[in-house]
Amino acid sequence: MDTLCLPGEIRKTRYLVPLGGRHFEVDVYSGRHEGLVIAEVELDSPDDPVDLPAWVVEEVTGDPRWTNAALSEPVV
């Protein structure tokens, strides 16, 4: 696996949280990303209404800093 993976390692636990008729995938990170929590909800269309829970603080869709590729980059 070491030869197939990017240099960095991502450690996270994924929880499926049913809420408001949808399922949120909540990733709780550990290791060097300790404290980072990212929630994702799949919509049928970008225009679908969704009530975000109070614990959602910031919208990060489309922000390249929060992709798995970016999070796996080695710290310089």
N, C-alpha and C positions, 0 to 999 in steps of 0.2 A: 504494500500500500504506500510506503514512503516514496517510492519512485513515481507513483501515479497522482499524488496529491500536490496541491500548491504548497509553498513553503510554510504558510501559517496554519494554525489549527484553530478551529472554532468549536467551543464546547457550549452546548446548550441543551436544555430540556424543553420539549414541546408539550404544551397542554392544549387540549381541545375544550373550549369554553362555549357552551350553548347560551345564547343571549339574544333576545328579541327575534326569535325565529331564524336566526343565523348561527353559524359556528365560527367563532374566532379562534385562530391558531395563535397561541401566545408562546413566544420563545423567551425563556429566561436563561440568560448567558452566565457562564462561570469562567474561571480562568482569567485571562487578561482583560476580558470584557465584563467582569463581575459587576453587577448592578444594572446592566443594560437589559431592558425588556422591550420586545417588539411584538405588537399584535397585528395580525393580518386577517382580513375578512374578504371572502370571495363574493363578488357581485355578478349578477347576470349581465349587467350593463353599467357603464360609467355613470349613468343618470339614475340608477337605482337609489332610492332614499335609504339611509341607514342611520339609526340613532346610535351615536357613539357613546359608550359608557364614560362616566366621569373620570375614570382612571386613564383614558386616552388623553395625552397631554399635547402631542404634536403630530401633525400629518407629515409622513416622510416618504410617501409614494413618489417615485421618480427621483429621489435624492440619492445620488450614487454613493454617498458615504456609508449607506446602510445596507448595501448589497453583500451577499456572502463573499464575493470576490474581494471587495474592499476590506471587509472585516478579517479576511484571512491573510491580508498583506502583513509581512513582517514589520515590527516596530523598528523604526530607525533611530 
